[in-house]
Amino acid sequence: MKIFSIDINNIKELYNIISKIGADPRSLPFFGAKDRILHLYIRDMDPRAANALKQEILSRGGDLIVSRHTIDCTVKTTDALLMATDKQISDLLKKLDHMPYWGLDSIQSELAERIRVLRRKRWKMELGGSRTPLVLDSYTRIMGIINVTPDSFFPGSRTSQEYLVSKASGMLNDGARVLDIGAESTRPGAPPVDQDEEISRLVPAIKTLRRNFPDACISADTYKAGTAEQALAAGADIINDISGLSYSHDLASAVAEYNAILVIGHIRGKPLTMQQSPFYNDPITEITEELEKSIEIALGQKVSENRIIVDPGIGFGKRQCDNLSILKHINSFKSLGFPLLVGHSRKGFIGRITSEKDPEERLDGTLAVSSLCALREIEMIRVHDVLQNRNAIKVLNAIKEVQS
């Protein structure tokens, strides 16, 4: 007899082991619910509720970390970390149906919603006509960056109308699922561009791409409502708003009118000044809460719940430690219930790690982050170098999917 540890990364690997052992494959849902420990942070609980919740989850094999003063109720409220399997939480939710006191009914409702959204793994976004829908799931898709600007931070992303079709064709052939067209640089320190100027750059580019690539999924990178409306009328499928509607709520109305897809980004401040002493006490919690507010605005303006993508905004009003924290805890944002987009390509935080001041020299670091995103099953990444990133993702997926 021998005993050894085994690393199980996903439900498919668990199924293979069940088959290898000779267990009934129909047992997969039963064992799968016990396979992964979930960590859920709960804020501002009544200590009586925390004590009750701790006893209930302990009896099911999980645990709840609470303030040391919770047991004698000498604190007004306590934060808590719930650590349990999907099965243990499902059993707990059933018990909480019969405990409508001390705020446990609200905890039950919120906990059930968090579990519901965490279980979702696939989004299908229609693009209109007979075009192939945009499907986002555990296989990381690529959004290719094309800038019709004279001053974007990476010169390799810039193009003129003359070379636009050639650049887009190359990206699509290399594996880009979405083309993201920008007409205003939002690099740190960038001055704003007049809306008329932005439209004059962006709209002709979108019309050209739609005419030459009728089946392509096209995104317009703008935070201005007027520009967004013109871009959608020209054939854009997605509006990528770095401001998360914080600059213009009307942008969401334009997206809703065209039944388009909205990328809700996170930023503090404006590009011109956003890197002047940004500060967070708890970046993951604060960014999550601010994204929740942006999502509420979008839904209030009738943007479809199934047509929202969330971007935590690496480099937009963030310190180096904030950017790294976002990536370290990237799956925390999945609790928002929407597919995630990560935009990290060749950004300054990579150069600060690798000591490369020139964005031209930051491809290796970009591929490292892209690989992390693929490993964490982030739904989409926004990059300049489509082929190299596609190959990195293919290698990661080959490792994940190997049958052994």
ROKOL-801525 format. One record per residue: x, y, z of N, C-alpha, C in turn; residue in three letters. Coordinates in steps of 0.001 Angstrom, whole numbers, plus 500000, padded with zeros to 6 digits. Atoms other than C-alpha are relative to their C-alpha. Layout:
BEGIN
XYZXYZXYZALA
...
This chain:
BEGIN
500845498796500000500000500000500000500869501238500000MET
499308498710500028501172503516499191498971501123500082LYS
500836498802499928499690506929499948500809501170499467ILE
499313498828500527500611510028497979498970501089499700PHE
500898498875500281499152513479497368499761500096498503SER
500328499811501408497460514347494090499348501365499830ILE
500483498640500256496730517788492645498834499944499014ASP
501196499991500845493185518135491270499623501451499743ILE
500181498592500338492678521404489402498605500361499531ASN
501315499675500523489202521114487921499113498769500019ASN
500995501073499917486058519011487680500290498885499011ILE
499670501026500995487293517215484557501046499037500556LYS
498980500859499403490351515922486422499392499106501080GLU
500675500812498995488132514750489275499225498866499334LEU
500739501026500738485963512888486762500936498887499520TYR
499044501001500479489036511156485315500448499076501134ASN
499579500823498857490095509976488777498871499083500439ILE
501155500841499673486574508732489550499929498809499046ILE
500042501069500995486693506729486314501148499016500208SER
498824500850499793490209505423487039499806499064501192LYS
500245500811498799489158504214490487498925498958499739ILE
501089500901500291486087502588489007498728500332500745GLY
501220499560499326483511504592490948498939500346498962ALA
501110499671500890480115505366489463500150501453499537ASP
499858498616500490480531508466487194498850500909500412PRO
501142499179499566477073509578488351500223500647501354ARG
499690499413498692478673510405491697500757501317499881SER
499196498796500193480578513335490150499409501237500679LEU
500530498808499321478156516084491332500136499926501521PRO
499904500174498546478238514635494862501418500285500490PHE
498615499788499591482043514529495072500498501388499600PHE
499559498687500460482512517718493071499642501108500964GLY
500434498986499041480564519715495645500862500009501255ALA
499130500092498820483071518554498280501458500290499668LYS
498613499964500459486196519123496214500713501306500313ASP
499323498706499947486915522860496472499529500820501195ARG
500324499130498877487078525066499538499778501421499487ILE
500307498612500340485408528446499017500347500886501184LEU
499690499015498963486554531504500954499139501228499743HIS
500944498904500178483817534094501401500103500964501186LEU
499832498976498960484348537343503321498650500658500280TYR
501274499404499577481378538668505279500309501205500881ILE
499710498777499249481360542226506613498864500358500941ARG
500933499357499065479656543768509653498871499068500457ASP
500995500925499466477900540755511149499700500311501460MET
500369499994498594475984540903514409500746498841500675ASP
499234501091499383478172538881516830499138498793500361PRO
500872501141499715475165536754517802499801499150498740ARG
500128500718501265474682535868514143501293499267499667ALA
498709500622500283478400535152513798500202498744500838ALA
499874501183499138478370532782516774499115498860499507ASN
500913501032500493475338530945515410500502499405498686ALA
499515500468501292476801530761511908501239499119500167LEU
498790500791499766480113529462513232499647498598500478LYS
500384501323499503478446526625515123499369499150498894GLN
500668500746501063476332525657512133500995499489498956GLU
499059500446501025479232525540509686501021499040500579ILE
499102500966499363481520523775512170499376498608500021LEU
500685501292499940478923521031512495499956499315498639SER
500006500564501349479146520546508734501407499813499437ARG
498621500236500413482951520418508579500731501216499478GLY
499342498775500427483660524014507576500438500820501206GLY
499613499145498878484750526976509673499703501453499658ASP
500242498563500134484201530691510238500976500729500900LEU
499067499185499221486936533073511327499310501307500372ILE
500664498793499513485576535903513480500922500722500978VAL
499262499249498991486841538581515859500066499215501315SER
499816500731498740488213537207519126498965500386501062ARG
500983499539499020485583539230520996498562499667499596HIS
501343500371500454482660537724519108499306499099501009THR
500613501008499140482099534898521571499291500609501204ILE
500661499363498865481258537277524438499188501228499587ASP
500817498914500564479504539795522150500392501375500524CYS
499533498690499544481678542687523332500391500908498834THR
499838499151501168481997543982519753498623500232499387VAL
501296499680500604479145545714517957499756499161498760LYS
500072500843501191479865543894514690501344499325499806THR
498744500662500346482492541559513300500006499646498524THR
499811500592501311483846540732509891500278498517500194ASP
499796501445499883484176537032509139500466499429498671ALA
499591500746501187485794534621506701499400498601500085LEU
500640501308500067483661531628505784500844499089499112LEU
499199500971500739485670528577504676499234498688499968MET
500840501188500105483581525703503360499920499549498558ALA
500226500500501344482858523516500370498632500449499508THR
501296499691500589479976524113497999498900499200500698ASP
500991500864499349478144521177499603499694500485501411LYS
500206499526498629478660522492503139499193501297500018GLN
500746498743500055477384525933502147498558499745499582ILE
501371500334500413474359524437500378499192499471501173SER
500679500520498808473475522526503561499735501110501013ASP
500161498870499079474022525673505631498843500888499571LEU
501075499143500491471671527673503421498625499425500341LEU
501267500640499650468900525149504043499668500230501474LYS
500231499785498565469343525505507804499655501462500286LYS
500251498579499762469388529303507609498585500411499617LEU
501414499746500298465891529155506127499157500049501273ASP
500750500104498743464761528423509696500617500855501105HIS
499330499153499002466898531086511428499867501474499615MET
500220498621500469465339534472510530500207501052501105PRO
499747499045498921466966536484513339501464500433499982TYR
498651499438499897470064538627514082500620500311498631TRP
499488499714501334470364539384510366500405498767499213GLY
499627501229500699470886535736509423499195499794498719LEU
500789500111501226468058535981506877500659500786498862ASP
499293499217501018469994538722505034501282499295499573SER
498787500751500320473179536676505246499658498824499093ILE
500413501137500816471321533687503831499726500423498559GLN
500341499509501329470008535729500909501245500389499209SER
498784499549500680473370537316500084500922498822499699GLU
499151501168500196475242534036500523499492499144498836LEU
500588500766501100472846532240498180500297500663498658ALA
499717499282501240473370534960495554501471499857499609GLU
498577500153500309477180534766495848500282498621499431ARG
499788501358500486477083530999495383499438499854498591ILE
500611500094501329474767531366492396500929500577498932ARG
499168499372501024477074533752490557501353499294499869VAL
498727500699500082480221531805491435499889498691499227LEU
500199501240500750478722528695489872499899500238498505ARG
500148499730501425478187530428486545501371500021499326ARG
498712500136500673480969529591484102499954500374498522LYS
500102499769501443479664530585480675499000501111499701ARG
500867498926500457478182533662478994499955499969498476TRP
500177499973501450476778533764475466499361501331499641LYS
500454498659500339476434537276474043499752500091498501MET
500359499932501417474577537599470739500568501269499370GLU
499434498866500716476128539889468120499098500517498887LEU
500924499519501017473181540251465787500222499324498668GLY
499925500648501298472390538826462390500336498532500149GLY
499608501411499963473909535439461648501415499818500539SER
498628500076499501477229536240463313500115499076501199ARG
499738500894498871478777533844465799499976500796501295THR
500047499277498730477925534939469351501370500060500676PRO
498809499917499167480671536074471701499761499119501218LEU
500127500930498882481036533163474115501205500177500914VAL
498932499844499014483052533723477287499866498899501036LEU
500014501098499037484005530799479493501405499815500552ASP
498721500241499334487027529153481116501192500091499054SER
498916499844500975489062529422477883500179501490499723TYR
499767498557500081490604532907477913500034500483498548THR
500021499387501332489717534936474798500897501238499974ARG
499085498863500169491844537741473375499291501165499337ILE
500417498728500585490886541350472725501271500690499510MET
498826499357500572493408542930470360499870501509499991GLY
500001498539499876494354546589470825500452500658498705ILE
499644499174501156494328548952467851499705501449500353ILE
500181498593499661494853552665468447500178500891498772ASN
499906499007501079494103555320465836500319501348500648VAL
499559498828499237495968557844467968501461500274499675THR
498583499697500227499293559649467641500858499822501252PRO
499245499901498749500282559276471303499735498879501001ASP
500168501110499064499294555917472836501368499542500494SER
498708500206499341502007554744475226500879498970499285PHE
499233500998500733503049551750473074499886500285498512PHE
500079499636501419503924552867469520499513498857499107PRO
500405501127500810503318549351468213498506499822499884GLY
501466500108500056499605549724468926499377501027499066SER
500539498909500814499226552830466770499931499591498530ARG
500101500237501437498037552678463205499264501158499350THR
500724498991500783496750554959460484498872499314499257SER
501089500569500784493649554496458379500555499156498851GLN
499405500700501140495956553333455586500346498553500343GLU
499541501336499617497226550316457533499027499292500942TYR
500963500533499048494143549670459658499534498601499624LEU
500528501295500432492768546790457599501062498919500129VAL
498907500974499915496133545046457434500261499594501454SER
499747500293498592496650545328461192498874499163500594LYS
501143500743499486493143544106461993499981498573499452ALA
499975501325500617493454541213459547501021499107500684SER
498971500768499312496671540110461193499553499539501372GLY
500469500359498663495106540179464650498923498921499954MET
501062500996500107492034538236463570500578498638499595LEU
499374501256500421494183535633461816500826499386501123ASN
499176500487498894496379535370464903499177499497501181ASP
500850500554498953493391534566467107499262500990500862GLY
500780499028499222491855537812468383498505499721499820ALA
501453500160500080488182537333469231499315501336499887ARG
500560498647500017487555541071469656501088500972499574VAL
499110498892500332489166544139468098499551501224500780LEU
500337498834499175489280547105470504500661501232499395ASP
499494498830500717489634550432468699499941501225500903ILE
499931498815499165490784553484470631500427501222499215GLY
499666498763500708490952557082469454500435501104500956ALA
499498499046499007492098558782472674500898499250500967GLU
499096500644499066495125557840474727499535500256501435SER
500352499862498579494278557174478380501173499549500868THR
498805500299499219497859556547479499500120500996501154ARG
499808499032498918498889558174482797500593501306499487PRO
499540498684500411499288561901482226499459500485498675GLY
500515499611501317497402561951478920498938501078500132ALA
501051498971499991495366565117478259498759499477499289PRO
501229500450500673491722564658477221499963500460498552PRO
500192499666501411490747564700473552498569500481499811VAL
501330499477500304487821566749472298499149498915499343ASP
500877501046500513484799564589471472499946499999498474GLN
500058499941501466484615565796467859501260499392499387ASP
498744500569500495488277564894467365500012498487500172GLU
500049501446499758487774561476468926499086499313498984GLU
500947500579500965484748560789466711500606499974498602ILE
499416499921501342486642561902463594501064498931499778SER
499018501084500106489317559302464339499326498631500072ARG
500535501317499653487174556485465691498964499485499010LEU
501128500468500816484048556332463548500433499514498616VAL
499547500538501295485781556039460140500723498661500143PRO
499282501264499776487969553275461590499015498853500204ALA
500999501048499761484960551311462817499249499657498718ILE
500696500251501274483152551733459497500872499174499052LYS
499077500738500860486229550490457657500098498544500435THR
499880501367499497486569547443459896498702499221499800LEU
501274500694500182482880546598459729499793499624498528ARG
500148500279501429482941546831455943500924498857499553ARG
499029500996500424486054544674455581499916498692500786ASN
500104501199499166485338542234458422498585499928500589PHE
501398499945499558481546541895458621499672499064501156PRO
500284500953498927481718538954461034500758500302501290ASP
499153499720498835484205540516463459499205500614501146ALA
500540499330498808483367541587467005500873501216500272CYS
499254498745499904484382545252467303499619500744501269ILE
500186499221498776484839547218470507500513501413499791SER
499564498605500034485080550996470809500428500408501409ALA
499425499620498709487319552225473626499740501490500226ASP
500352498599499743485638555415474847499210500110501288THR
500798499734498802484150556963477965498986501118499759TYR
500915498905500322482131559661476174498711499446499387LYS
501283500507500479478422559054475592499779500310498526ALA
500201499621501388478336560962472316500850499169499050GLY
499117500838500821481310559058470934499474498575499944THR
500524501362499948479812555765472091498817499832499058ALA
501177500090500860476547556469470287500397499975498526GLU
499535499967501379478361557321467052500711498698499635GLN
499280501253500255480559554224467358499031498834499818ALA
501003501063500109477551551953467880499240500108498680LEU
500695499793501275475771553489464897500872499584498817ALA
499069500360501071478909552808462823500255498500499934ALA
499851501449500055478864549117463725500726499351501150GLY
499337500601498840480590548621467082499034499092500764ALA
500791500940499202479366545709469205500159500238501499ASP
499635499835498596481026546695472487500453501434500235ILE
499406498752499526481711549915474347500852499662501215ILE
499033500266498934484804549648476527500254501308500738ASN
499957498743499243484448552375479171500930499860501193ASP
499029500103498910487534552720481375499493500633501285ILE
500461499252498830485594555018483719498899499286500769SER
501098500698499322482902552491484634498780500884500186GLY
501152499083499996480241555116483822500144501146500991LEU
499822498918499031481735557496486389500137501360499320SER
499908498741500721482286560145483699498680500361499332TYR
501262499734500690478910559750481970499045498822500161SER
501034501027499883475828557753482999499276499810498663HIS
500717500070501276474364558547479561500616498972499059ASP
499370500999500851476882556201477957499263498667500111LEU
500742501251499813474956553272479460498690500011499229ALA
501248499893500752471758554552477860500217499715498527SER
499684500264501406473413554490474443500242498513499774ALA
499748501436500101474628550930475046498684499227500029VAL
501288500684499881471139549865476105499160500185498741ALA
500799499721501200469520551529473079500388499082498845GLU
499521500845501092471688549476470711500136498528500425TYR
499857501356499455471547546339472898501424499495499825ASN
498587500316500157475332546397472851500551499385501284ALA
499286500542498850477877544906475244500784501138500646ILE
499304498932499276479402547129477937501112499420500864LEU
498896500304499089482833546748479505500053501102501046VAL
499971499057498882482715548401482915501378499948500637ILE
498664499926499419486214549457483897499990500727501330GLY
499859499279498732487492550859487177501143501003499899HIS
498978498956499962489393554102487589499695500923501161ILE
500167498872499083489955556762490210500711501189499381ARG
499429498814500608490502560240488862499868499982498497GLY
499960499896501455491176561183485251501402499617499521LYS
498681500413500476494035559909483055501095501039500225PRO
498993498955499848495805563273483273500625500012501386LEU
499525499859498610496112563116487085499860498728500833THR
500369501174499207495151559572488132501167499364500753MET
498854500610499326498688558555489100500688500951500982GLN
499463499077498997499240561515491402499512499572501379GLN
500257500487498635499261559747494781498678499259500160SER
501195500823499744496463557182494376500186499220501296PRO
499884500707498718495665555388497626498765499156500264PHE
501065500916499583493605552412498812500398499395501336TYR
499764500758498771493285550940502290499872498504499743ASN
500284501396500313491897547680500910499595499946498525ASP
500301499827501422492170547678497100498950499039499458PRO
500950500964500568490209544494496375498580500339500430ILE
501337499665499503487267545428498585499504501314499415THR
500421498690500479487202549069497509499690499981498501GLU
500250500079501443487472548308493779498720499215499738ILE
501221500798500160484779545635494106498765500832500296THR
501159499188499631482406548031495860499725501089498970GLU
500191498954501002482990550768493288499502499419498676GLU
500519500670501192482439548318490434498526499628500186LEU
501406500313499728479186547219492093499119501212499740GLU
500772498780500237477989550835492001499861500278498501LYS
500053499798501453478880551085488301499037499017499349SER
500918501012500531477019547849487588498551500394500277ILE
501357499549499659473952549206489396499544501114499057GLU
500344498918500933474066552316487201499654499414498634ILE
500241500602501313474309550193484045498653499293499955ALA
501270500719499963471404547979485055498832500974500108LEU
501044498985499873469400551061486042499707500707498692GLY
500180499389501325469924552418482529499578498960498956GLN
500568501067500846468549549124481105501025499248499154LYS
499029500885500637471839547557480001499690498573500448VAL
500346501377499673471156543815479839501035499382500936SER
499111500648499037472599541823482741500923499004499314GLU
499207500993500721473882539290480211500949500631498988ASN
499160499313500979475811541935478269500970500960500689ARG
499048499206499214478200543265480915501271499184500228ILE
498687500551499695481932542545481252500670500971500964ILE
499403499158498963483960543835484213501528499982499893VAL
498542499836500069487547545168484160500459500749501252ASP
499572499318498764489258545974487510500955501156499794PRO
499297498754500311491360548619485761501442500077500440GLY
498574499962499666495029547756486157500631501250499392ILE
499291498814500468497087550949485912499197501280499989GLY
500857498808500029494138553326486176499745500497501422PHE
500119499494498642494630555246489402500365498934501023GLY
499562501086499118496520552362491037501494500136500277LYS
498586500122499674499827552014492864500529498657499492ARG
499416501274500391502264549229492001499428498856500829GLN
500512501060499130501086547225495011498532499697499701CYS
501412500227500335497449547693493955499874499139498745ASP
500040500786501230498094546352490456500337498535500262ASN
499594501372499689499856543293491839498952499299500855LEU
501054500582499161497129542755494432498807499583499151SER
501101500346500910494475542824491696500279498659499322ILE
499663501239500697496308540071489823500083498821500959LEU
499888501084499023497063538028492935498630499489500407LYS
501337500357499526493388538083493923498953500160498896HIS
500879499682501133491865538360490440498678499240500072ILE
501244500762499955489307535615491047499016500522501032ASN
500928499382499052487849537639493913498921500790499264SER
500958499186500746486167539814491286498927499154499310PHE
501035500860500574484244536796489981498735499986500850LYS
501186499931499145481919537264492945499025501077499530SER
500908499003500563480476540233491003498970499360499085LEU
500961500730500817478809537685488737500066500272498514GLY
499855499677501411480134538866485373501356499517499499PHE
498693500376500537482917537775483012501004501125500201PRO
498948499037499712486247539485483634500883500255498786LEU
499017499577500993488545541403481305501192500576500756LEU
498778499463499396492155542080482310500820500684498914VAL
499194499232500937494107544804480508501339500352500631GLY
498694499865499365497774544528481465501130500227499016HIS
498972500127501025499656544522478182501015501140499999SER
498852499092500096503084546195478300499905501213500925ARG
500204498838499129501989548491481146501180500229500936LYS
498871499560499188504298550348483485500287499115501194GLY
499755500834498821503810548019486458500885498815499645PHE
499124501076500451505476545271484403501430500511499872ILE
498671499414500140508393547559483561500678500257501329GLY
499405499776498681508878548375487234500506498703500614ARG
499525501297499506509279544672487971501245499558499239ILE
498921500504500849511577543900485042501081501036499703THR
499057498893500228513423547243485055500087500383498526SER
500065499618501402512312547934481488499159501264499867GLU
500720498747500154511394551582480944499272500085498664LYS
500569499942501343510605551048477267498909498942499854ASP
501070500985500204507207549404476577500345498931498971PRO
499577500969501012508875547698473603500627498758500634GLU
499275501094499352510763545497476092499161499252501033GLU
500835500576498932507788544364478189499131498832499547ARG
500819501111500475506428541477476136500106498794500918LEU
499832501179499142507910538752478365499148500112501260ASP
500792499803498793506305540234481459498511499937499719GLY
501410500077500407503016540618479607499556498551499875THR
500349501407500187503046536924478672499899499269501335LEU
500099500610498673503656535991482307498630500281500620ALA
501315499648499448500516537866483372498888499318499209VAL
501008500671500820498536536456480442499893498525500374SER
500006501404499585499545532958481519499290499829501332SER
500712500034498720498365533685485051498501500096499771LEU
501427499827500279495029534860483666499397498732499397CYS
500492501238500586494668531709481579499887498906501060ALA
500024500996498935495499529556484595498821500230500934LEU
501121499654499113492882531398486667498659500021499248ARG
501204500081500833490364531025483796499267501338499907GLU
500565498681500271489850534757483284499450500003498580ILE
500713500164501262487412535169480428500639500713498812GLU
499418499274501135489279537764478342501173500850500467MET
498892499081499754492570539641478197500098500969498823ILE
499857498948501010493250542868476298501494500241499788ARG
498556499982500231496695542808474646500340500599498639VAL
499496499468501261498824544307471892500478498898499061HIS
499319501033500776500554541113470725499150498734500005ASP
501005501061499980497840538665469771500632498618499849VAL
499445501328500274499883535785468378500763499444501195LEU
499191500478498878502337535548471279499119499660501206GLN
500894500271498876499562535759473874499124498781499724ASN
500793501182500337497452533208472006500811498732500237ARG
499170501182499815500363530778472036500227499690501478ASN
499847500222498559500927531281475767498739499354500584ALA
501265500563499508497248530556476412499830498556499527ILE
500117501363500526497353527473474181500849499024500808LYS
499142500872499193500252526037476167499369499745501365VAL
500630500153498679498481526689479485498800499070499910LEU
501182500838500132495291525073478232500366498562499672ASN
499560501366500278497163522062476869500407499294501295ALA
499614500575498706498612521512480346498777499698500839ILE
501207500195499188495237521966482024499160498834499511LYS
500934500951500576493436519643479639500588498617499758GLU
499385501297500263495929516776479437499300498900500801VAL
500647501133499353494356513413480266501083499116500617GLN
498972500814499349496471511588482842499442499341501254SER
